[in-house]
Amino acid sequence: MSGSISRRRAIGGVMGLAAGSLVPPLARAEDETVQSIYEAAKKEGKVVFWSSNDVAVSQASAKKFAQKFPGIEVEAYKIEPGPAIERIIGESSANRLTCDVVDSPISYTQLMFDRGLALQYPWDKVFGLDRETVLFGGRALYSYNLDTPIAYNTGLAKASDFKSWDDLLDPKWSGKILLEGRGIEFPLLALAWGEEKSFDYLKRLLANNPIIIKGGTPTIEALAGGQGAVALGTYGGRVLQYQKEGAPVEWARVGPIPAMIYVQMAVKGAPHPNASKLWTWWTVTKDHLDELYSHHFFGRLTGPTMSPLGKMMADASLKVVIESQDSAEMQRLLVKAGTMISGRK
């Protein structure tokens, strides 16, 4: 009897070893390499990228990406971060995710984090990224800044009109200020001024009868077209872009300059998980950021990879207020600003 049991155990052990040899142990994420990720990504064939930037930026960057990592198609779609994240949440609930990588300001990231939809990954160990770039425990990568300085139409206002933010409260600008409806600069100004002062300022600004416009690009278009003399809520990069195209617009050398952090998140459960990792990393490389600046004049405003716009601000000794990494607090302040503007309270 004992001999029979011993034989069965021996046979079972051999079969277990044989079966185990057919299924290699799962590798830890820390053990992955760029090359191993690339080999797996080639089998997936593509990556789907949702971004608020023009598709032309992603297409130009994808050409450089293909030179380094041939065999992976980049499908880029232009979509604002709020609607993008809402759609990702909806698709996840229906178990039909289509997006691999999404870009977003920090204020929207908590919506992804709360639902476990942002892939947590050791970007520093696998890709060698620094601590300033890897945010939220590896759930997002710091890509670039979007600043919202005071902008003005050079045919309707001049540089000397703006020595401080308080100048916008002058009754002479009543009905001539274009204000983007989300109020994204006020949560950022709260980091420099404090919440009470920042929202008191917004209340007084609203009393000056601003024209409310939705979207940073529509705001600069309205400013360039003379629908207002001054604008809040468009981006310094957009001002430079429209300047280059001949529009009579400029940004005031007035600090502090509010600046959002735009991050890239690999979507957890994405249909192309390896290509997702590779492209998410790519969006913080110099090659991608160079394309972003050449098209939109967006980039990092501080640090060793400071963009030319960032250098302009530094040369003018302007303080740049960078968005806090407290995503829940940033979201709270953003909702507060948007509610005040929509209700003009």
C-alpha positions in Angstrom: 0.0 0.0 0.0 2.7 2.4 1.0 4.6 1.6 -2.2 1.6 2.3 -4.3 1.1 5.7 -2.6 4.8 6.5 -3.1 4.5 5.7 -6.8 1.4 7.9 -7.2 3.2 10.8 -5.4 6.2 10.4 -7.6 4.1 10.4 -10.8 2.1 13.4 -9.5 5.3 15.2 -8.8 6.8 14.6 -12.3 3.5 15.7 -13.9 3.5 18.8 -11.8 7.0 19.6 -12.9 6.1 19.0 -16.5 3.0 21.2 -16.3 5.0 23.9 -14.5 7.6 23.9 -17.3 5.0 24.7 -19.8 3.8 27.8 -17.9 6.7 30.2 -17.0 6.3 32.1 -13.7 4.8 35.6 -14.1 7.5 38.2 -14.3 7.4 41.1 -11.9 6.9 44.5 -13.5 10.2 45.7 -12.1 11.9 42.9 -14.2 10.5 44.1 -17.5 12.8 46.0 -19.9 12.1 48.5 -22.6 13.1 45.7 -25.1 10.8 43.1 -23.6 7.9 45.6 -23.5 8.6 46.5 -27.1 8.6 42.9 -28.3 5.2 42.4 -26.7 3.9 45.7 -28.0 4.8 44.8 -31.6 2.5 41.8 -31.2 -0.3 44.1 -30.1 0.3 46.3 -33.1 -1.0 49.6 -32.0 -1.8 52.1 -29.2 -4.8 54.3 -28.8 -4.0 57.8 -27.4 -6.6 60.3 -26.2 -5.3 63.9 -25.9 -6.6 67.4 -25.8 -3.8 68.4 -28.2 -4.2 68.4 -31.9 -3.9 65.1 -33.7 -1.1 66.6 -35.8 1.1 66.8 -32.7 0.6 63.1 -32.0 1.1 62.1 -35.6 4.4 64.1 -35.8 5.6 62.5 -32.6 4.5 59.1 -33.8 6.8 59.3 -36.8 9.8 59.7 -34.4 8.3 56.9 -32.2 8.2 54.6 -35.3 11.8 55.2 -36.0 12.7 53.9 -32.6 9.9 51.4 -32.2 8.7 50.3 -35.7 5.6 48.1 -36.0 3.4 50.0 -33.6 0.6 52.2 -35.0 -0.4 55.2 -33.0 -4.2 56.0 -33.2 -4.6 59.5 -31.8 -7.9 61.2 -31.0 -8.5 64.8 -29.9 -10.7 64.9 -26.9 -10.9 67.2 -23.8 -9.8 65.5 -20.5 -13.1 65.8 -18.7 -15.1 64.0 -21.5 -12.2 61.6 -22.0 -12.2 60.4 -18.5 -16.0 60.3 -18.3 -15.9 58.0 -21.4 -13.2 55.8 -19.9 -15.2 55.4 -16.8 -18.3 54.4 -18.8 -16.4 52.0 -21.0 -14.8 50.4 -18.0 -18.2 49.8 -16.4 -19.3 48.2 -19.7 -16.1 46.1 -19.9 -15.2 47.5 -23.3 -12.2 49.9 -22.8 -10.8 51.3 -26.1 -8.3 53.9 -24.8 -4.8 52.9 -23.8 -3.3 56.3 -22.8 -5.0 59.6 -21.8 -3.6 63.0 -20.9 -5.2 65.2 -18.2 -4.5 68.0 -15.8 -4.1 66.9 -12.2 -7.5 68.2 -11.2 -9.2 65.4 -13.1 -6.9 62.5 -12.2 -8.7 61.6 -8.9 -11.6 60.4 -11.0 -9.3 57.8 -12.5 -7.6 57.0 -9.2 -10.8 56.5 -7.2 -11.9 53.8 -9.7 -8.5 52.1 -10.1 -8.4 53.0 -13.8 -4.8 54.4 -13.8 -2.1 51.7 -14.2 0.4 51.8 -11.3 3.8 51.0 -12.7 7.5 51.3 -11.7 8.4 53.8 -14.5 11.5 54.8 -12.6 12.9 51.3 -12.4 12.0 50.2 -16.0 12.5 53.4 -17.9 14.8 55.3 -15.6 12.5 58.3 -15.1 13.3 60.7 -12.2 11.2 61.3 -9.2 9.8 64.6 -10.5 8.4 62.9 -13.5 6.8 59.9 -11.8 3.7 61.1 -9.8 1.1 59.5 -7.6 3.1 56.4 -6.8 3.6 55.6 -10.5 0.0 56.2 -11.6 0.8 59.2 -13.8 3.8 60.9 -15.5 4.4 64.6 -15.5 4.5 65.6 -19.1 4.1 69.4 -19.5 2.5 72.6 -18.1 -0.4 74.7 -19.4 -0.1 78.2 -18.1 -2.9 80.8 -18.0 -1.4 84.3 -17.9 -3.3 87.5 -18.5 -3.6 87.9 -22.3 -4.7 90.9 -24.2 -5.5 92.2 -27.7 -2.7 94.6 -28.7 -5.1 96.7 -30.7 -7.4 97.2 -27.7 -4.9 97.3 -24.8 -1.2 97.8 -24.2 1.4 96.2 -22.0 1.5 99.2 -19.6 -2.2 98.6 -18.7 -1.2 95.5 -16.7 1.1 95.9 -13.8 -0.8 93.5 -11.5 -3.8 91.2 -11.4 -5.7 94.0 -9.7 -5.7 96.0 -12.9 -8.4 93.8 -14.3 -10.7 95.0 -11.6 -10.7 98.5 -13.0 -14.2 99.5 -14.2 -12.6 100.5 -17.6 -12.5 96.8 -18.4 -16.1 96.2 -17.6 -17.6 94.1 -20.4 -14.3 93.8 -22.1 -12.8 90.8 -20.3 -13.1 87.3 -21.8 -13.2 84.7 -19.0 -13.0 81.0 -19.7 -15.8 79.2 -17.9 -13.9 76.6 -15.9 -11.9 79.2 -14.1 -8.8 77.0 -14.0 -6.5 79.8 -12.9 -8.3 80.5 -9.6 -7.4 77.2 -7.9 -3.8 77.8 -8.9 -3.8 81.4 -7.7 -5.1 80.0 -4.4 -1.8 78.3 -4.0 -0.1 81.7 -4.1 -2.7 83.9 -2.5 -4.7 81.6 -0.3 -8.2 80.3 -1.1 -10.0 83.3 0.5 -8.1 85.9 -1.5 -8.3 84.0 -4.7 -12.0 83.5 -4.7 -12.7 87.0 -3.4 -10.8 88.2 -6.4 -12.9 86.0 -8.7 -16.1 87.5 -7.1 -14.9 91.0 -7.7 -13.9 90.1 -11.3 -17.3 88.7 -12.0 -18.7 92.1 -10.8 -16.8 93.6 -13.7 -19.2 91.9 -16.2 -16.8 89.6 -18.0 -17.8 87.7 -21.2 -17.9 84.0 -20.3 -16.5 81.6 -23.0 -16.0 77.9 -22.8 -12.6 76.5 -23.8 -9.0 77.9 -23.9 -8.8 77.9 -27.7 -12.2 79.6 -28.2 -11.0 82.2 -25.7 -7.9 83.1 -27.7 -9.9 83.1 -30.9 -12.4 85.6 -29.4 -9.5 87.7 -28.1 -7.8 87.7 -31.5 -11.1 88.7 -33.1 -11.5 91.7 -30.9 -14.5 90.4 -28.9 -12.7 91.4 -25.8 -9.7 93.4 -24.9 -8.4 91.1 -22.1 -8.6 87.3 -21.6 -8.2 84.9 -18.7 -8.2 81.2 -19.2 -6.3 80.8 -22.5 -2.8 79.5 -22.6 0.6 81.3 -23.1 1.4 78.7 -25.8 -1.8 79.5 -27.6 -0.9 83.3 -27.5 2.5 82.5 -29.1 0.8 80.3 -31.7 -1.7 82.9 -32.7 1.0 85.6 -32.6 3.0 83.5 -35.1 -0.1 83.4 -37.4 -0.3 87.2 -37.2 -3.0 87.7 -34.6 -2.8 90.9 -32.5 -2.4 89.1 -29.1 0.2 89.2 -26.3 0.5 87.9 -22.8 1.1 90.3 -19.9 4.4 90.1 -17.9 2.4 89.9 -14.7 3.0 87.3 -12.0 2.1 85.0 -10.5 1.6 82.9 -13.6 -0.8 80.0 -12.9 0.3 76.7 -14.5 -1.4 73.3 -14.6 0.5 70.1 -14.7 -0.6 67.8 -17.5 0.0 64.1 -16.9 -0.1 61.0 -19.0 -1.9 57.9 -17.6 -1.8 54.4 -18.9 -5.3 53.0 -18.6 -5.4 49.9 -16.4 -7.0 47.0 -18.4 -6.2 48.8 -21.7 -6.6 46.7 -24.8 -2.9 47.2 -25.7 -1.1 47.1 -22.3 2.5 46.9 -23.5 2.1 49.5 -26.3 0.4 51.6 -23.6 3.4 51.5 -21.4 5.8 52.3 -24.2 3.7 55.3 -25.5 3.1 56.7 -22.0 6.8 56.8 -21.4 7.4 58.3 -24.9 5.1 61.3 -24.1 7.6 62.5 -21.5 10.7 62.2 -23.7 12.4 65.2 -25.3 11.4 63.9 -28.8 7.7 64.2 -27.9 8.0 67.4 -26.0 9.9 69.0 -28.9 7.0 68.2 -31.2 4.5 69.5 -28.7 6.3 72.8 -28.4 6.9 73.2 -32.2 3.1 72.8 -32.7 1.5 74.4 -29.6 4.3 76.1 -27.7 3.5 73.9 -24.7 6.2 72.4 -22.5 7.7 72.4 -19.0 7.9 75.8 -17.4 10.4 74.9 -14.7 13.3 72.6 -14.2 16.1 71.3 -16.4 13.8 70.7 -19.4 12.3 74.2 -19.3 10.7 75.3 -22.6 11.6 78.5 -24.4 8.3 80.0 -23.0 9.4 79.0 -19.5 12.7 80.8 -20.1 10.8 84.0 -21.2 9.0 83.9 -17.8 12.2 83.3 -15.9 14.0 86.1 -17.7 11.1 88.4 -16.8 11.5 87.3 -13.1 7.9 86.1 -13.0 6.8 83.6 -10.4 5.2 80.5 -11.9 2.7 78.8 -9.6 2.6 75.1 -10.4 -0.5 73.0 -9.8 -0.5 71.1 -6.5 -0.3 67.3 -6.6 -3.2 67.1 -4.2 -5.6 66.1 -7.0 -8.7 65.9 -4.7 -8.1 69.4 -3.5 -7.5 70.7 -7.0 -10.7 69.2 -8.1 -12.6 70.7 -5.2 -11.3 74.2 -6.0 -11.9 73.8 -9.7 -15.6 72.9 -9.0 -15.9 75.9 -6.7 -14.5 78.3 -9.4 -16.7 76.8 -12.1 -19.8 77.0 -9.9 -19.1 80.7 -9.1 -18.6 81.6 -12.8 -21.6 79.6 -14.0 -23.8 81.3 -11.4 -21.9 84.6 -11.4 -22.1 84.6 -7.6 
